[in-house]
Structures are given as structure tokens and as C-alpha cells.
Amino acid sequence: MILILIALSEILRSRLRWTTESSRKFVHILVGVCLLFSLFLFQSNTQPIILAIIFIFINGAALKMDRFAAMHATRRKSFGTVYFPVAYLILVLGWWDNPTALVVALLLLTFADTVATVVGESVHTPDKYVVWQDTKSVQGSIAMFLMSIALISGGIIFVSQCLGDPIPAPKFLIPKVLFIAFLATAAEAASSRGSDNLSVPLITVIGLDLFDSLAASNEISLLLVWILAALIMSFTATYFKSLTNGGALGATVMGIFIFGIGGLEFLIPMSAFFILSSILSRLGKKRKIERKHHFGKGAQRDIVQVFANGGIPMLLAIWYLYAPSQELYIIYLASLAAATADTWGTEIGFFSRKLPRSFTTFKQIPTGSSGGVSIVGTLGSILGAAAIGGISYLFLEDVQVLILLTAAGFGASLIDSFLGATVQANFECTECHELTELDRHCGLRANKVRGIRGFTNDTVNLFCTLSGAAIALAAMG
């Protein structure tokens, strides 16, 4: 059926002279409707799983070979047609027994994003902004939010009536709808190259599970208060230039999940990392300028930096939502200890009077270079890991855990230094000839001098937090 629709769209595109964007939206909506009906056609998720896997390969091959222009052609490089069946596969694997979550997620995936795109493109002078890479419009985001409200409300009411369940009372339904609509809109705003086809449905189902768990424990009002507080704190950070606007949005969403899932036990260590690291970065700003530090993005964290350091902890917190345990909480803390050790090692290392040495060659390298280590920076890494360990003691009162987190965080920072000295890409600006970690400098594409292009400092930071979690997991057996 879906293949017939794709073929039909190709015919309509050529006969009616549709633009590739129009035909792509046509296919997107029709396929989404078919997937919605699939929830009612099959009694088990076996057939939907097979269907999703088949179309992951078909869409991936079509994208690679540049076939089926009506399905995937856009004005920019997009992987949305591959993310679409991947999202469907994850949904039917994890939420098949939760029809409300499935229906709401597929409704948003099918219609809300399309409406946002249409509205954004139809405005003659849209108010544009960039959270990650793609340019979005304020008008499109407003349309996404309003459409999400309508779809979420309709989806919840429809499934309740189909199952013969009572429709949720307005005091629960209204905040639930607004909460999910905000998360979905944030996911669409932060998307790039079609990633909203994956992020919007996933954040929707996880958000629904989080809200239901909080409703069961009568903590909805506390969550709503925290959302307001998170918005105020995140955008206050933009005022002090600790976060970009995109970074503030990412920190807000991250804070919502981490606090909503784990409360203060999860939030305080994460907040300590971001706040204390930002203070250290500002304290070292003058010294960075004196040392002509042009290696990284600067002290103001964007959304990529926020998730490079906090993405693994957030995923671990989401895992904790479905399988809570003290061991998983310790692993969460270990990933934060790794991020803190790495960041503090870099920031405190700037105060060293001696040049750092390469982690692999032991030769002196410029201050701020990836893969550089110094005695002062090493002490900073240990201190950062120990800081998270000390915070953990407030909740666990276990010295062994404190030692484990310090060791895991410091060990991960060493892995970070190794990756920074070997595979992380470094460039030379073709204009000013400065060494930099950025592939563009002075508005021009820089020449790679070592490492793997695309393996950035953010990638290394992601591996660092993952390493901290892995070390803690291995140590606990």
C-alpha cells in the first residue's frame, strides 16, 4: 500500500508539476495516515516491526541512490525519510501496549510538523531563528504548538472513547496537553535535516510516560513549577552569556526530564556541573584571551555543547524512569563526574604557567589544544570528579561511591585527552593561520591538520561522559 502511494506521488508530481517539497509533504501525510491505521489492523506488533525494518532499508537505499524524488527530495540534505520508519519501529517496539502514546506520537509526526513547515514557508517575512543548524520561523513554531494542542487533545479523547475509558478530567488533561505540546515544539525547533521525524515522536511518548508517572504520585504541580523555574534559569544564563538561546532551550528540556524523573537527587549534581563550570569558564576568560585561545567555540554553550555534556546523563535518567535502581543512579552520576572532570581540567588548566604536553607524544603544545595535559589541569580534573562524588555523598552517604565516582570521572577525562590527541580533528585557518578545533574560521573553510573531520570536541565530550558511565558499570560488576 505504501509503495503504491509513493508511486502515485511520483505520477502526480510529474503530471501536476508539483514541487518536490509539496510531493514530499503529500507522501509524508499519506504514509503517516497508513501507519495510524496499522495500529488498528494488527493484533500484535510483529507485522509493524517487519514493515518498519523493510522501509528503513528501502528509504535508506532510495536516499543514497537519489531515487523517489517525490518522497525525499528537499531543498536541503535531509534524512527525514529514514528517521520516519526508525521512529515507527521504536514506537511499536516500546509502546505497542500503550495505544494513547502511539496514536498521539503518530498524529504529531504526521500532521504537526507538516503544518509548522507549511505555515513557516507561507509567511512572506517570517521571524527566523536557529537553534541547531536548520533555520526555523517563530510563526511555524507557534503553528506547531497550536496544532500539537489540538492533536494531543483529540488523540487522547479518541483513544479513551475507543477503549471505553473515561476521558481525563480537565485539571489533568489541560496540563498534560500543554506539557507534551511544549516538548514536541521544542524538539521540532531544535531539529536538523529531518531529525524531528525521530525526536518529536520519541519525546512525545517519553513525555507522556513521565507525566503519567508524576500524576500517579500527585506531583504534577511540582513539575509545572519546575518548568517555569527552568525557563527562568536557562534564559537568565543567556543574559550572562553562559548559554546561547539554543543552549537555553536544550538545558530547559534536559532539566525538565532530569528533575521530573529523579527529583533533586538528579537535578543538583547536573546543576552543579553546569553552574560551576560556567563560573570557571568566565573566571578564565581573561587568561584565554591573553593566551589567544581560538581553539573552541567559546564560553557560551550552544545546544550541541549542552547535549554533548548532558545528553548521556539525560538518557540514563530516562532509562531510570523505566528501570529505577541505585546502580543506575550511580552510573548517571559517573557520567556527570566525567563531564565535570573534563571541563574543570580544561578550565583550571588555563591557569597553569607552563604549556601543556600532548597526551601521546609528551611534547609541549599551545594552551587549549585538544589532548593536552598539565599538572594543574590534571588536579582540576580530579577536583571536578571529586566534586560530583562529594555531592553524591549527600544522598547516598557512601564513601566507596564517592571514590568510585572520582576514579570514573578522572579515568574518563584521560580517555578524553587520548581521543583529543589522536582522532579529534584540528584545523589551520587559511586566513589567519591560527590553529583551531573549528572546521570554519574567519568565515572560510579551514584546512585539516590532523584527526578525523567531523570528530569534534563535542564528539569527544560525548564519548567522555559515556566512558565515565561505562567505567562505573564495569566497576560495579
N, C-alpha and C positions, 0 to 999 in steps of 0.2 A: 504493500500500500504506500509506504513512504517513498519507495523508488518510483512509483507511478507519479506521485506528487512532484518529485524532483524533475522527472521527465516533462511533466505538464508545465512546470515553471520555466523550463528551458524553451519550450514551444511558445509560451506566452511572452517570454522576454524577447524572442526574435520576431514574433508576429506583431506584437503591440509596441515594440521598441521601448520596452521598459528600461530604466536604468538598472545597473547591477545592484545598486543599493535597494531599489524597490523590489526587485525579484528576490533578493536575499531575505528581506523582511517578510515577503509573501511565504517563502518556504519556511522561515522560522516559525511563523504563526501556525501554519498548517501542520507542521511536524509536531509542534507543541500540543496542538489540539488532539492529534492522534495519540500522543503519549498520555494525555489526560484520560482518554477513553480506554487506554490499555490497562489502567488501574482497575477498571470495572469488567474487562473482558477475561482476565486471567485470575484463577483462584490461587495460584502460587506465583512466586517471583522468578521461577526458573526460566520461563519464556522471555520475560522482560530482560533478564540478565543476558541471555543469549543474543537478543535483539540489540542491546546496548553494545555488547562486545563487537558484533558484526559491523555496526555503524561507526564505531571508533576507528576500525581499520579502513572502512570504505571512505569515510570523510578525511582521514589522515592521508590516504593514498591520493584522493582527489585534490586535496590541497597541495600536496607535493608535486603532482603532475600538472597542476593548474587546469583541472577539468571541472565541469559543472559550475560554470561561472555564475549561474543564477543562484546557486546555493551558498557560495563562499566568497565571491568577489566583492571587495570593498575598496574604498579609496586609500585605505592603509592596510598594511600587513596585519591580518587577524587570524587567530586560532580558535575563534568562537565556535566554528562548526565541529571542531574536535572536542572542545570543552563541553558542548551541549550533551552528547551521548555519555561522556565521562560523568557529568553531573547526574544524569539519569541512572547510570549504573550504580553510583554511590547511594543515591536515594532509594532505589529498590532493594539494594543490599542491606542498608541500615535501618530503613524506616518503612518497610513493607507493611508491618503490623500497625502503623500509625497513619491511617488514611488522611487525617486532617493535615498533618505535616506534609505528606506527599502532594495533596491537592493544592494547598497554599503555595508550596515551593514551585510547583509546575505552573501555576497561574502567574506568579511573578516572573518566572523565567520566560513564559510565552508572551505575555502582554505588557507588563510594566516597563521593561527595558525598551521594548519597541516603541511604546508611547513616548518615553523620555527622549528617544532618538528623533522621532518624528517632530515633536514639539521643538526640540533644540535646533533642528535644521530648518524649521519653518519660520522662525523668528528672524526678521531682517537684520537687526542689530543686537544679537544676544550678548548677555553679560558673561564673558568667558572666564574660566579659571582652570588651573591644572593642579591636580592632587598628586598624580604619579607621572605618567607620560602623556596620556591622551588629553586633549582639550575638551572640557565639558562646558555646559552652559547652566547658569542659575535657573533659567526658565525650564530647561529639560529636567533638572533635579527636582524642582517643585512639582512638575508633572509626574515624575517618578514617585514622589512621596504621596501625592493625592491619589494616583492610580493604585498604589500599593494599599492604601487605606481601604479603598473600595473592594479590591480583590481579596484581601485578607478577611475582611468582614464577610463578604459573600461566600468565600471558601469555607470558613468556619461554620457559618449558618447552614450552608448546603450539606456539608458532611454530617452535621448534627441531625438534620432532618432525615437524611438517608439512613442513618444508623438508629433513628428513633431516640436519640439522646436529647436531653433538654438543652436549649440554647443558653450559652453562658450569660449570666447576669451582666448588665451594662457596667457595673463597677469593676468587673474582671475583664469583660470584652474590650472596653474602650482603651484602657492602658495597655492591654496585650496587643491590640491592633497598632496603636501608636508606636509601641516599642519595636515591633517587628518591621514596621514601615520605615522607622528611622534607621535600623540596621541595614535593611535592604538598600535604602537610598545611599547610605554611606558606602556600602560595598560597590554599588554602581559608580559612584563618584570616584572611587579610588581604583577603578578597573583600568586595564590597559590591554589593547589588542584582543578584545573579546573575552577577557578573563572574567567578566561579570556573568557570563553563561555558567561559570563554575562557582564563583564567590557568592552571588546572590542567592541561589537555592540552598547552598550549604549553610550560609549564615542564617537563613530563614529557619531551617529545621532545627539547628542548634539553638537559636534564639527561642524558638517555641518550647523546646525541652527545658531550657533554663527558666523561662517564665513559669512554666507549669510546676517545676520543682520548687520555685520560690512561692508560688501560690499555695502549694500544699503545706508549706511551713509558715504561711501568713507573713511573708517578708516582702511583699510587693511594694509597699510604701517605702521601705528602706532602700530598695533598688531604685525607685524613681528619684528619691532624694540624692542618691549617689550619682545618678546620671547627670543631674543638674550640677552637682559639685564637680564631677569630672569635666564637664563642659567648661565651667568657670576656670578650673585649674589649668586645663590644657591650653585654653586660649589666653590665659594670663601668661603662660610660658611663651606664647608668641610675642607678647608685648615686651618681654625681657630678652627676646631673640634667642631663646633656648630651643624653640621649635618653629618650624615653618607652619603655615596653615595646614598643609597636608599632614605634617607630622603631628599636629594637634588633633586632627581628625582620627588618625591612626591610634594615637595614645588614648583618646576618648573611648573608642571601640574596645581597645585592649583592656582598659581599666574596667569597663562595664562587665566584660566576661570574667576577668580575674576576680573582681570583688564579688560579682553575683554568684560565682561558683564557690570561691574559697573564703570570702569574707576578709577580715583584717589579717588573718594568718598569711594569706596570699598577697594581699594588697600592700602591706607595709614593706616587705622586702623589695617588691618591684618599685614602689615609690622611692624607697631609699636609694636604689640604684640610679634611677633617672635624676632625682633631685641632687644628690651628692655628686654625681658625675657631671651634671651641668654646672654646678658650682666650681668644681675643679677645672673644668674647661674654661670658664670665664676667668678664673684666677690665673691661668696660664696663658691667657690671650696675648698679653703684652710680650711675654717671652717668646711666644710663637712668632709674633711679628718681628721681633729682634732677630730671631734665627731665620727669618724669611721662609717660614713654613708654608709651602704651596702644595703639599702632598695630597691632602684630602679635601673634603667638601667644606670644612669649617666647623665652628662650634654649634651652629644652628642645625639641629637634626631634622631631616626630612622624613617622609613616611617610610622610605626604604630603610633608612638607618634605624628608625623606631622598630620595625619588624625584624630587621637583621639581628638586633639585640634582644628583642622581646617576643619574637614570633614563636620560637621553640618553647619558652615558658608558657605562652598563651595556649599552644597546642597541648602541652602537658596538663594545663589547668582544665581544658575541655575534656581531655581523657579522664581527669579526676571526676568530672561531672557524672560520667557513666560508670566509673570503677574506682570509687574513693578508697584510699589506703594511705597509711603513714609512709610507706615506702615510696609511693608515687609523689607524695608531698616533698620528701627529701630529694628526689630526683629533680623536681621542679626547682627547689632551692639551689641545687647543684648547677643547673643551667644558668641561674641568675648569678651565682658565685663566679662562674666562668666569665660572664659578660662584665661583671664588676672588676674582676682581676685584670682582664684585658684592657678595659677602659682606664682604670686607675694606673696601670702600668705605663700606658702611653702618656696620660696627662701628667703624672708625677715625674715620669722620665724626662719631661721637658725642663725640669729644674736641675738636672744633672749638669755639672760644669764640664764634664768630659763627653766627647762624642760617643754614641752607642757603637756597638760592634755587631756585625752580621751574625745571626744565629748559626749559620752554616760555615762561613769562612773565617769568622772572628776578626775580619778586617774592619777598620773604622769606616762608618758610613754617616751621611748627614743626619742630623737630628730630625726625627719624624718619619724616617724611611721605614717602610714595612720590613718586618723581620729583624729589626734592630733591638738589641738588649743592652741594658746597663745595670749597674748595681742599684742605683736609685730607682730605676723603673721596675726592677725585679722586686725590690722591697715594697714598692707601690702595689704590685700585683698580689703579693702575699697579704698585704693590708686590706686590699679590696675584697679578696676571697674571705678573709677572716671577719670582715665587717658583716657579710651576709651570714656567716656562721654564728657570729655573736647575736644577730637578730633572731636566728633560728632558736637560740637558747631561750629566748623569751617565751616561746610557745612549746618547745619540746623538752627543755631542761635536761639536755643530754650532751655531755662533753664529747662523747665519741662522735656524735653527729656534727658538732662544731669542728672537730679535727677533720672528719671526712669531707665536709664542705670546703674547708680551707685547702685541703690537698687536691680535691677535684677541681676547684676553681683555678688554683695555681697550675696544676697539670695541664688543664685546657688552655691556659694562656701560653704555655710553652708550645703546645700544638699550633696555636695561632701564630706564634712567632716563626715556627718552622714553615707553615704554609705561606706566610708573608714573605719569607726569604726565598721561597722556591717557586711556587706556582702562581702567586698573585702577580697580576700584570702591573708593570711600571712603564711610564712613558716619558718621552722628552718632547717638550713643546717646540714646534717648528718655528715659532715666532721669537720667544724669549729664551729658549733653550733651557728652561727650568725643568728639573725632574719632578714628576707628578704621578699621582695614582689615577688621575682622570684621563679618559681617552680623548677628551677635548679640552683645549687650553688656549686662552687668548682668542676664543671663537673659532679655532681651527682644529682639525683632527691631528692628534699628536702621534708621534712615532713610537711604537712599542720597542722597549729596550730589553725586556725580559718578561718571563711569565707567560700566562695564557690569557689572551684577550677575552674579556668577559668575566674573568675570575677576579672580581673586585674586592676591595676591603670589606664591603658589605657581605660578600660571599664568604670571606674568611671569618667574619664575625658570626655568621650563621653556623659555620662548622665549629667554631669555638664553643658556642652555647650547647650545640649538640654533643660535643666531646665531653663537656662537663657533666651532662646528663648520663652519657654512656659510662664514664669513669665511676660515677656514683652507683649506677646499676651493677657494674661488674664488681665493685667492692662489696655490695650487699649480697652478692651471690644470686 
